[in-house]
C-alpha cells in the first residue's frame, strides 16, 4: 500500500514558536521543515491538545479527492488517506477516505488554548518604524542617534521622545507611548486584549472599512455604533457620526488606530480574523464572535448565523467556533445583495456559518460501540431486560437494537443513559466518559469526489516521544487527519515487508525486473534518542519474512506496547 496524504496547498492548523497558531500550507511546512506543534487528539483519552511534529514527508504524485462532511467541513486528500472513527469496542480506528462516505468521522469539539497566550497587543508590531515616534517619561535607556537628522536630537530630548528606529526593541520599556510623526495623538504601547477589544475588531471585520487616516463602520442599529464609539472614546480618539435616511456612519479619525486595525484584520473585502487571535484569551474571542454576529449576523433561539462573501473568513469563523467549544457548520450559495454602506449591488458566492451550542443536533450522534456496550452489560451482571428496566425503557429491544447494531449511530443522551446505568452498578465506564466528554465530535461524510488534480502529496508525522498520537488537524473547518507514512525507525533490524494493493478496477500485470517501490535513506545528524528495539518493546524487531500487521498490540488499540 503506497500511502499518500495532502496536496501542497491544503492548509493545516499548527502552532509555531515564531507565530503561534496559524494556517499553513502543508507543502510549505514539509519543504521548509518548520518546527511546529499540531492540534491532535490522543487515541487513548480522546483529549485534544498540541503535540510536536516529529517528521516531514514528501510522497509520490497521486490523484486528489475532495472529502466533504455534512457540516460543510472539507479536505483534499488522496483516496487512501485515513480519517478516524470508532470501532465496535469503542476504540479509535482508521477508515480510508475512499470508503468514508456515510461514515461518522472525528472533528474537534474544542480547540486547545495557545501554549503562549497573549493578553495584550504590542502596537509596535503594527506600525512602520520610520513613521513612528516614541515617548518615555523616564527615558529609553539607550538611543542610537547616529541616524537622526542634524539638529533633531535636541528636539527629541526636550520632548522625552525618540524615533522608533533609533531605540532597540529589546531594551525598550513597556510603558512607552506611541505616535506617528507630526501627530500629537498617542497610544500606550500595550493595548489590553479585553472582551471589548475583541468585539470592536469583530464588528469592524463584519461592517467596517479603513483608509490610512480613518476607520469607518455603518449600521442601522445605533446601540452597536454606540458600543463601537465607546471603545475608542476611552482612548480619546477623534470620532464623527453622520446620519442618513436609513444608515448611520461612524468614523474614527486616527491614522494610528487605522494602522493597528488594518495590520490585524486587513482593510478591504478580504478583512478576516487575524491568525494571532487564536492565541488570545477566551473572553476576548467571545467578544470577537459577538462583534462579528452583531455586525453581519442573524440571531435565533437555536443558532446564530454569520454571513460573508470571504471564504477564508468563513473558514476561520468555523475554527473560532471550535476554539470556543461551539458547533459550527457552513454552506454557500450564489446571491445578489445591495450594500448600503457602499451603495452598490453585489453578486457572488455568499457564505453562511451557523454557530450553536453543544445541544445542536449535529453534535448529538456517535458511532455505536456495540461490542463494548454488550461487554459492560455483562460485567454489570445484567440481562437485557434488567438493563432496560434500569434505564427506564419499556422492553429489552432498546438494548438489543444497540448491541446488535440496528443503528449506525447512537445519540449522546442515549449513550449517557447506558454510561450512568452501568456505572451505577460499579462497572468502570472510563471509555464511555471519554467518548461523551472528550475533545472530539463525530460528523458524517456526505461525499468523496474525484478531482482533476494529480500532484505530489505531503504528510506530517506527529508521534511525540515515540508514542502513538499520529494525527493532525487540517482542511476547511477542521478535520482530524491520519499520519500515513510508512517509515523504518532508527534502530530497526530485520526484513522489510512490502505491501501492495491494487486500488483500481482493472488488473495490473507485474513482470520480473519491474520497478514497483523505492527505499529512501535519511542520515541522522545525531544518534536516535529512543531507537527501535527491545527497550521500546518494538513489535517487528528482527522479523524474518512477511509479517501480518500487529497493530492490535498498540496501547491505543488495547495492547500493551
C-alpha positions in Angstrom: 0.0 0.0 0.0 1.6 3.3 -1.1 0.3 5.8 1.4 -0.1 9.4 0.4 -1.6 12.4 2.0 -2.5 16.1 1.2 -1.7 18.3 -1.8 0.8 21.2 -1.3 -1.8 23.9 -0.8 -4.1 22.1 1.7 -4.0 24.1 4.9 -3.2 22.5 8.3 -3.7 24.2 11.7 -0.4 24.4 13.6 1.3 26.2 16.4 4.8 27.5 15.6 7.3 29.1 18.1 7.6 32.2 15.9 4.0 33.0 15.1 1.7 30.9 17.4 -1.4 29.3 16.0 -2.0 29.8 12.3 -3.0 28.2 9.0 -0.1 26.8 6.9 0.1 25.1 3.5 1.3 21.6 4.3 3.7 21.6 1.3 5.5 24.7 2.7 5.7 23.2 6.2 7.2 20.0 4.9 9.6 21.5 2.4 10.9 24.0 5.0 10.6 21.6 7.9 9.0 24.3 10.1 9.3 23.5 13.8 5.7 23.2 14.8 3.1 21.6 17.1 0.0 20.1 15.6 -3.5 20.1 17.1 -4.2 16.4 17.6 -6.3 14.0 19.8 -4.9 11.3 22.0 -6.4 8.0 20.8 -6.3 6.7 24.4 -8.2 9.5 26.0 -9.7 11.5 23.1 -8.2 14.6 24.7 -7.3 17.3 22.2 -4.1 19.2 22.7 -0.9 20.2 20.8 1.9 17.7 20.0 5.2 18.2 18.4 5.6 17.5 14.6 8.3 14.8 14.5 8.8 14.3 10.8 8.1 15.8 7.4 7.3 13.5 4.5 7.1 14.1 0.7 5.1 11.4 -1.0 4.6 10.3 -4.7 2.3 12.0 -7.1 -1.3 10.9 -6.6 -4.8 11.8 -7.6 -6.5 14.2 -5.2 -10.0 13.6 -3.9 -12.4 16.0 -2.1 -14.0 14.8 1.1 -17.0 16.8 2.4 -18.7 16.4 5.8 -22.3 17.3 6.5 -21.2 20.4 8.3 -19.5 21.8 5.2 -16.1 20.9 6.5 -13.9 19.8 3.6 -10.4 18.4 3.0 -8.4 17.4 -0.1 -6.6 14.1 0.3 -5.6 11.0 -1.6 -8.2 8.4 -1.7 -6.3 6.0 0.6 -5.6 8.7 3.2 -7.2 7.8 6.6 -9.8 9.6 8.7 -10.9 8.5 12.2 -14.0 6.8 13.6 -14.9 4.4 16.4 -14.9 0.6 16.2 -17.4 -1.7 18.0 -15.2 -1.8 21.0 -15.1 2.0 21.4 -11.5 2.2 20.2 -10.2 4.5 17.5 -10.0 3.1 14.1 -8.9 4.4 10.7 -11.0 4.5 7.6 -9.6 5.3 4.1 -11.3 8.3 2.6 -12.4 6.3 -0.4 -14.5 4.2 1.9 -15.6 7.0 4.2 -18.8 8.1 2.6 -21.6 7.7 5.1 -19.2 7.2 8.0 -19.1 9.3 11.1 -15.5 10.7 11.4 -13.8 12.8 14.1 -13.7 16.6 14.2 -12.6 18.7 17.2 -15.2 19.5 19.8 -13.0 22.3 21.2 -9.5 23.6 20.1 -6.9 24.0 22.8 -5.6 27.3 24.0 -2.3 28.5 22.8 0.9 27.4 24.7 1.8 31.1 24.6 -1.4 33.0 25.2 -1.2 36.8 24.7 -3.1 39.2 26.9 -2.2 42.4 25.1 -1.3 43.8 21.6 2.1 45.4 21.1 1.4 48.5 19.0 5.0 48.5 17.8 4.3 45.3 15.9 1.7 47.1 13.8 3.3 50.3 12.8 6.1 51.3 10.4 9.2 52.3 12.4 10.3 55.0 10.0 6.9 56.8 10.6 6.8 56.4 14.3 7.9 58.4 17.4 8.1 57.0 20.9 7.6 58.9 24.2 9.0 57.7 27.5 8.7 59.8 30.7 11.6 58.0 32.4 13.8 57.8 29.4 14.7 54.9 27.0 17.9 53.7 28.5 19.6 53.8 25.1 19.0 55.7 21.9 21.1 55.3 18.7 21.3 58.9 17.4 23.5 58.1 14.5 20.7 58.1 12.0 18.9 61.2 13.3 18.7 64.3 11.1 21.2 67.0 12.2 19.7 69.1 15.0 16.8 66.8 15.7 18.4 65.1 18.7 17.9 68.2 20.9 14.2 68.3 19.9 13.6 64.7 20.8 15.4 65.1 24.1 13.3 68.1 25.0 10.1 66.2 24.4 11.2 62.9 26.1 10.9 61.2 22.7 12.9 59.3 20.1 12.4 57.9 16.6 11.2 54.2 16.9 14.0 53.1 14.6 16.6 54.6 17.0 15.6 52.6 20.0 16.4 48.8 20.1 13.2 47.0 20.8 14.8 44.6 23.2 15.8 47.4 25.5 12.6 49.5 25.1 10.5 50.0 28.2 6.9 48.6 28.1 5.3 51.9 29.3 6.3 54.0 26.3 3.7 55.8 24.3 3.4 55.6 20.5 2.6 58.3 18.0 3.0 58.9 14.3 5.5 61.7 13.4 3.9 65.1 13.1 0.9 63.9 15.2 0.1 64.7 18.8 -2.2 61.6 19.2 -0.6 58.8 21.2 -1.5 55.3 22.3 0.1 53.2 25.0 2.5 50.6 23.6 0.4 47.7 25.1 -3.3 47.5 24.3 -5.1 45.0 26.6 -6.9 42.2 24.9 -10.3 42.8 26.6 -13.7 41.5 25.6 -14.5 45.0 24.2 -11.3 44.9 22.1 -12.4 41.6 20.6 -15.9 42.9 20.0 -14.6 46.1 18.3 -12.4 44.1 16.0 -15.2 41.6 15.1 -17.6 44.4 14.4 -15.0 46.1 12.2 -14.4 42.9 10.2 -18.1 42.5 9.6 -19.1 46.1 8.9 -16.1 48.3 8.6 -13.6 49.7 6.2 -10.3 51.5 6.8 -8.1 54.1 5.0 -4.8 55.5 6.0 -6.2 58.0 8.5 -9.6 56.7 9.4 -11.8 53.7 10.3 -15.4 53.7 9.3 -18.4 51.5 10.2 -22.0 51.8 9.3 -25.1 50.1 10.7 -28.8 50.6 11.2 -28.5 49.7 14.9 -27.4 52.7 16.9 -26.6 50.6 20.0 -23.8 48.8 18.1 -22.4 52.1 16.9 -22.5 53.5 20.4 -20.6 50.5 21.7 -18.0 50.9 18.9 -17.7 54.7 19.7 -17.3 54.0 23.5 -14.4 51.7 22.8 -12.4 54.4 21.0 -13.6 57.2 23.3 -11.7 55.6 26.2 -8.5 56.3 24.2 -9.6 59.9 23.4 -9.8 59.2 19.7 -11.5 61.7 17.4 -14.9 60.4 16.3 -17.5 61.8 13.9 -21.0 60.5 13.2 -23.1 61.2 10.1 -26.8 60.2 9.8 -28.5 59.4 6.5 -32.1 58.2 5.9 -31.5 54.6 6.7 -28.0 54.4 7.9 -25.6 55.8 10.5 -21.9 56.1 9.6 -19.3 56.4 12.4 -15.7 57.5 11.6 -12.7 57.1 13.9 -10.2 59.8 12.7 -6.9 58.2 13.7 -4.0 57.1 11.4 -2.5 55.2 14.4 -5.7 53.2 15.1 -6.2 52.6 11.4 -2.7 51.2 11.1 -3.3 48.8 14.1 -6.6 47.6 12.8 -5.5 47.2 9.2 -2.4 45.3 10.3 -4.5 42.9 12.4 -7.6 42.3 10.1 -7.0 44.0 6.7 -8.9 46.8 5.1 -11.0 45.7 2.1 -13.2 42.8 1.1 -10.5 40.4 2.4 -10.8 41.5 6.0 -10.5 38.5 8.2 -9.8 37.2 11.7 -6.1 37.6 12.5 -4.4 34.3 13.0 -2.8 35.6 16.1 -6.3 35.8 17.6 -6.2 32.0 18.2 -3.6 32.8 20.9 -5.9 35.4 22.7 -7.8 34.8 25.9 -11.2 33.1 25.7 -13.1 36.2 26.8 -11.6 38.3 24.0 -12.5 35.6 21.5 -16.1 35.5 22.8 -16.2 39.3 22.2 -14.8 38.8 18.7 -17.5 36.3 17.7 -20.2 38.6 19.3 -18.9 41.5 17.2 -19.0 39.5 14.0 -22.6 38.4 14.6 -23.7 41.9 15.6 -22.1 43.3 12.5 -23.3 40.9 9.9 -25.2 38.1 11.5 -28.6 36.8 12.5 -29.5 35.5 15.9 -32.0 32.8 16.6 -33.0 30.7 19.6 -31.2 27.6 18.4 -28.3 29.0 16.5 -26.6 32.2 15.2 -25.6 32.7 11.6 -22.7 34.9 10.3 -22.7 35.9 6.6 -19.7 36.8 4.5 -18.5 36.7 0.9 -15.0 35.8 2.1 -14.4 32.1 2.2 -11.2 32.5 4.2 -13.2 34.4 6.9 -15.9 31.7 6.9 -13.3 29.1 7.5 -11.7 31.0 10.4 -15.1 31.5 12.0 -15.5 27.7 11.9 -12.2 27.4 13.8 -13.2 30.2 16.1 -16.4 28.4 17.0 -14.4 25.2 17.7 -12.0 27.2 19.9 -15.0 28.3 22.0 -16.5 24.8 22.2 -19.4 25.6 19.9 -20.8 23.6 17.0 -20.2 25.2 13.6 -21.4 24.4 10.1 -21.0 26.4 6.8 -22.5 26.4 3.4 -22.6 28.8 0.4 -24.9 29.9 -2.4 -24.9 32.4 -5.2 -26.6 35.6 -4.1 -27.4 39.2 -5.1 -27.1 41.9 -2.4 -27.4 45.6 -2.1 -24.7 47.0 0.2 -26.0 50.3 1.7 -22.6 51.4 3.1 -21.1 51.4 -0.4 -24.3 52.0 -2.4 -23.5 49.1 -4.8 -25.2 45.9 -6.0 -23.1 42.9 -5.2 -23.4 39.5 -6.9 -21.3 36.4 -6.0 -20.9 33.5 -3.6 -22.1 34.2 -0.1 -21.0 32.0 2.8 -23.1 31.3 5.9 -21.7 30.0 9.1 -24.1 28.6 11.7 -22.8 28.7 15.3 -24.7 26.9 18.0 -24.2 25.2 21.4 -23.4 21.6 22.2 -27.1 20.7 22.2 -27.4 21.2 18.4 -28.5 18.0 16.7 -25.3 17.9 14.5 -23.2 17.2 17.6 -25.5 14.6 19.2 -24.5 11.3 17.4 -21.6 9.0 17.8 -20.8 5.6 16.1 -22.3 2.7 18.1 -19.6 0.9 20.2 -21.9 -2.1 20.2 -19.4 -4.8 21.5 -18.2 -2.5 24.2 -21.7 -1.8 25.5 -22.5 -5.6 25.4 -19.4 -6.3 27.5 -20.3 -3.6 30.0 -23.7 -5.1 30.5 -22.2 -8.5 31.1 -19.7 -7.1 33.6 -22.6 -5.5 35.4 -24.3 -8.9 35.6 -27.4 -7.6 33.8 -29.8 -9.3 31.4 -31.2 -7.2 28.5 -34.5 -7.0 30.4 -32.8 -5.8 33.6 -30.7 -3.3 31.7 -33.8 -1.9 30.0 -35.6 -1.6 33.4 -32.6 0.2 34.9 -32.6 2.7 32.0 -36.3 3.2 32.0 -37.0 1.5 28.7 -40.2 -0.5 28.2 -38.6 -3.5 26.6 -35.2 -5.1 26.0 -35.4 -4.3 22.3 -34.0 -0.9 23.2 -30.9 -2.6 24.4 -30.8 -5.3 21.8 -31.1 -2.8 18.9 -27.9 -1.0 20.2 -25.9 -4.2 20.9 -26.8 -5.8 17.6 -26.1 -2.6 15.5 -29.5 -2.0 14.3 -28.4 1.7 14.1 -25.1 3.1 12.8 -25.1 5.8 15.3 -26.4 6.5 18.8 -27.5 9.7 20.5 -25.2 11.1 23.1 -28.1 11.3 25.5 -28.8 7.6 24.9 -25.2 6.7 25.4 -25.2 8.7 28.6 -28.1 6.5 29.9 -26.0 3.4 29.3 -23.0 5.0 30.9 -24.9 6.1 34.1 -26.8 2.8 34.4 -23.7 0.5 34.1 -21.5 2.9 36.1 -24.1 2.9 38.8 -23.5 -0.9 39.3 -19.8 -0.3 39.9 -18.6 -1.1 36.4 -15.7 1.0 35.2 -17.0 3.2 32.2 -14.0 5.4 31.5 -14.1 4.9 27.8 -17.8 5.9 27.6 -16.9 9.1 29.6 -14.1 9.8 27.1 -16.4 9.4 24.1 -19.0 11.6 25.7 -16.9 14.2 27.3 -13.6 14.1 25.4 -12.3 16.6 22.9 -13.8 15.1 19.7 -17.2 15.0 18.0 -18.4 13.0 15.0 -19.8 14.2 11.7 -21.0 12.2 8.6 -19.0 12.2 5.4 -21.5 13.1 2.7 -19.3 12.9 -0.4 -15.9 11.7 -1.6 -15.3 13.2 -5.1 -12.5 12.7 -7.5 -10.9 16.0 -8.7 -8.8 16.6 -11.8 -5.7 17.2 -9.7 -2.8 14.8 -9.9 0.2 16.1 -8.0 2.8 15.4 -5.3 1.5 15.0 -1.8 2.8 15.7 1.7 2.4 14.4 5.2 3.3 15.2 8.8 4.4 12.8 11.5 3.1 13.6 15.0 4.5 11.0 17.3 5.9 12.7 20.4 8.4 10.6 22.4 7.6 7.7 20.1 4.1 7.5 21.5 1.1 6.9 19.1 -0.7 10.2 18.5 -0.4 10.0 14.7 -3.0 12.7 13.7 -3.2 16.4 12.9 -5.9 18.9 12.1 -6.4 20.4 8.6 -8.8 21.3 5.9 -11.6 23.8 5.7 -13.4 23.9 9.1 -11.1 21.4 10.7 -11.0 17.5 10.2 -8.6 15.2 12.0 -6.3 13.5 9.5 -4.1 10.5 10.0 -0.3 10.1 9.7 0.1 7.7 6.8 3.8 7.5 6.1 5.5 4.1 6.4 8.9 4.6 7.9 11.6 2.3 9.4 12.5 3.8 12.7 16.3 4.2 13.5 17.5 1.1 15.2 15.2 -1.3 13.3 16.8 -4.6 12.3 15.0 -7.2 10.2 13.4 -7.8 6.8 11.1 -5.2 5.4 7.6 -6.2 4.3 6.3 -4.5 1.2 2.5 -4.4 0.9 1.0 -3.9 -2.5 -2.7 -3.3 -3.1 -4.4 -2.6 -6.5 -6.9 0.1 -5.7 -8.1 0.4 -9.3 -10.8 -1.6 -11.1 -8.5 -3.2 -13.7 -5.8 -5.8 -13.1 -2.2 -4.8 -13.2 0.4 -7.2 -14.5 3.8 -7.3 -12.7 6.8 -8.7 -14.5 10.3 -9.6 -13.3 12.5 -6.5 -13.0 9.6 -4.0 -12.9 10.2 -1.1 -10.6 7.3 -1.2 -8.0 8.8 0.6 -5.0 11.6 2.7 -3.7 13.6 2.8 -0.5 14.8 6.2 0.7 17.6 6.6 3.3 17.8 9.7 5.6 21.0 10.3 7.5 20.6 11.3 11.2 22.7 14.2 12.4 23.0 12.6 15.9 22.2 9.2 17.4 18.4 8.4 17.9 17.3 9.3 21.4 14.9 6.4 21.5 15.9 3.8 18.9 13.7 1.0 17.8 14.3 -2.3 19.6 13.7 -4.4 22.7 13.8 -1.5 25.2 10.7 0.0 23.5 9.0 -3.4 23.2 9.1 -3.0 19.4 6.8 -5.5 17.7 8.7 -6.1 14.4 12.3 -6.1 15.5 14.3 -9.0 14.0 11.4 -10.2 11.9 12.1 -12.7 9.1 9.9 -12.8 6.0 6.5 -11.2 5.6 4.6 -10.5 8.8 0.9 -9.7 9.3 0.1 -6.4 11.0 0.5 -6.4 14.8 -1.3 -3.0 15.3 -3.6 -4.7 17.7 -0.7 -4.8 20.1 -0.5 -1.0 20.3 -1.8 0.6 23.5 -4.3 2.7 21.6 -6.0 -0.5 20.5 -6.0 -2.3 23.8 -2.5 -3.8 23.7 0.5 -3.2 26.0 3.0 -1.7 23.5 
